[in-house]
């Protein structure tokens, strides 16, 4: 009897192939976000920024790592329990992630983006809580994402106050 919290419901021979759709999903989100953020460096530099604002070049590398972790976490969650409410929440947070960039950079709706990122933050926290019993590895992979979105929320709030 296998009692591992991270036991797979997918046959081992197909395990690695099943990672591809999850990685593709985060690549699509990153790509759409990248299109919506065309010219974002100029927008970012033109804003009055709080003193804790990082340089614009930092966002690309940080998000690249986070998207990889989000994709792997989704895959681990799916392997451990199939498609259910946890996976729907994973998909919802990914859509919320996708929506923030066009709101902030393309539409310049900083306050709306702040409300949206708070909802994203809550969805990530809930996803970690729901994931904990199914796959602790997946839950831990999502913790840096939660931390970064906490920071991004504070940055978004600072921008709303200053602009």
C-alpha positions as CSV (number, residue, x, y, z in Angstrom):
1,X,0.0,0.0,0.0
2,X,1.4,3.4,-1.1
3,X,0.8,6.1,1.5
4,X,2.9,8.8,-0.1
5,X,1.2,12.2,-0.3
6,X,2.7,12.7,-3.7
7,X,1.8,9.3,-5.2
8,X,0.9,9.5,-8.8
9,X,-2.4,8.3,-10.3
10,X,-0.7,8.4,-13.8
11,X,1.3,5.4,-15.0
12,X,5.0,6.1,-14.7
13,X,5.7,5.5,-18.4
14,X,3.6,8.6,-19.3
15,X,4.5,10.8,-16.3
16,X,7.0,13.1,-18.0
17,X,4.9,13.6,-21.1
18,X,2.0,14.8,-19.0
19,X,4.1,17.7,-17.8
20,X,4.1,19.3,-21.2
21,X,0.5,20.7,-21.1
22,X,1.2,22.4,-17.7
23,X,4.4,24.0,-19.0
24,X,2.6,25.0,-22.2
25,X,-0.2,26.7,-20.1
26,X,2.3,28.8,-18.2
27,X,4.2,29.6,-21.4
28,X,0.9,30.9,-23.0
29,X,0.2,33.0,-19.9
30,X,3.8,34.4,-19.9
31,X,3.5,35.0,-23.7
32,X,0.2,36.9,-23.5
33,X,1.5,38.8,-20.5
34,X,4.6,39.7,-22.5
35,X,2.5,41.0,-25.4
36,X,0.3,43.0,-23.0
37,X,3.5,44.4,-21.4
38,X,5.0,45.7,-24.6
39,X,6.6,49.0,-23.6
40,X,6.2,48.2,-20.0
41,X,9.8,49.2,-19.1
42,X,9.1,52.7,-20.4
43,X,5.8,52.8,-18.5
44,X,7.5,51.5,-15.3
45,X,10.3,54.1,-15.5
46,X,7.7,56.9,-16.1
47,X,5.8,56.0,-12.9
48,X,6.5,57.5,-9.5
49,X,7.8,54.3,-7.8
50,X,8.1,53.5,-4.1
51,X,11.6,53.2,-2.8
52,X,11.4,49.4,-2.6
53,X,10.7,49.1,-6.4
54,X,13.1,46.7,-8.1
55,X,14.7,47.5,-11.4
56,X,12.6,46.6,-14.4
57,X,15.0,44.0,-15.7
58,X,14.5,41.9,-12.6
59,X,10.9,41.0,-13.5
60,X,11.6,38.7,-16.5
61,X,14.0,36.4,-14.7
62,X,11.9,36.2,-11.6
63,X,8.7,35.4,-13.5
64,X,10.5,32.8,-15.7
65,X,11.5,30.8,-12.6
66,X,8.1,31.3,-11.0
67,X,6.2,30.2,-14.1
68,X,8.3,27.0,-14.3
69,X,7.5,26.3,-10.6
70,X,3.7,27.0,-11.2
71,X,3.7,24.6,-14.1
72,X,5.4,21.9,-12.2
73,X,3.2,22.4,-9.2
74,X,0.1,22.1,-11.3
75,X,1.5,18.9,-12.8
76,X,2.3,17.4,-9.4
77,X,-1.2,18.3,-8.2
78,X,-2.9,16.7,-11.2
79,X,-0.7,13.6,-11.0
80,X,-1.6,13.2,-7.3
81,X,-5.4,13.7,-7.6
82,X,-6.6,14.2,-11.1
83,X,-8.7,17.2,-12.3
84,X,-10.9,18.4,-9.4
85,X,-11.5,21.6,-7.4
86,X,-7.8,22.0,-6.6
87,X,-7.0,21.9,-10.3
88,X,-9.8,24.3,-11.1
89,X,-8.3,26.7,-8.6
90,X,-4.9,26.2,-10.2
91,X,-6.4,27.2,-13.5
92,X,-8.3,30.2,-12.0
93,X,-5.2,31.6,-10.4
94,X,-3.4,31.2,-13.8
95,X,-6.1,33.2,-15.5
96,X,-6.0,35.9,-12.8
97,X,-2.2,36.0,-13.3
98,X,-2.8,36.5,-17.0
99,X,-5.3,39.4,-16.4
100,X,-3.1,41.6,-14.2
101,X,-0.5,42.6,-16.9
102,X,-3.0,44.0,-19.4
103,X,-4.9,45.8,-16.6
104,X,-1.7,47.4,-15.3
105,X,0.4,48.0,-18.3
106,X,-1.9,48.0,-21.4
107,X,-4.9,49.7,-19.8
108,X,-3.1,51.8,-17.1
109,X,-5.8,50.8,-14.7
110,X,-3.6,50.7,-11.6
111,X,-6.4,50.6,-9.0
112,X,-8.3,47.9,-10.8
113,X,-5.0,46.0,-11.2
114,X,-4.6,46.3,-7.4
115,X,-8.0,44.9,-6.7
116,X,-7.3,42.1,-9.2
117,X,-3.9,41.2,-7.7
118,X,-5.5,41.0,-4.2
119,X,-7.9,38.4,-5.6
120,X,-4.9,36.6,-7.2
121,X,-3.1,36.7,-3.9
122,X,-6.0,35.1,-2.1
123,X,-6.4,32.4,-4.8
124,X,-2.7,31.5,-4.5
125,X,-2.9,31.3,-0.7
126,X,-6.0,29.1,-1.0
127,X,-4.3,26.9,-3.6
128,X,-1.4,26.4,-1.3
129,X,-3.7,25.5,1.6
130,X,-5.7,23.0,-0.6
131,X,-2.5,21.6,-2.1
132,X,-0.9,20.8,1.2
133,X,-2.7,17.5,1.8
134,X,-2.4,16.3,-1.8
135,X,1.2,17.3,-2.6
136,X,3.5,19.1,-0.2
137,X,6.1,19.4,-3.0
138,X,3.5,21.3,-5.1
139,X,2.5,23.5,-2.1
140,X,6.1,24.4,-1.4
141,X,6.7,25.2,-5.1
142,X,3.9,27.7,-4.9
143,X,5.3,29.5,-1.8
144,X,7.8,31.7,-3.7
145,X,5.0,32.6,-6.1
146,X,2.9,33.7,-3.1
147,X,5.8,35.7,-1.7
148,X,6.5,37.5,-5.0
149,X,2.8,38.3,-5.5
150,X,2.7,39.7,-2.0
151,X,5.6,41.9,-2.9
152,X,4.0,42.8,-6.3
153,X,0.8,43.7,-4.4
154,X,2.7,46.1,-2.2
155,X,4.4,47.5,-5.2
156,X,1.1,48.0,-7.0
157,X,-0.4,49.6,-3.9
158,X,2.6,52.0,-3.7
159,X,2.2,52.9,-7.4
160,X,-1.5,53.6,-6.8
161,X,-0.7,55.9,-3.9
162,X,2.1,57.7,-5.7
163,X,0.5,58.2,-9.1
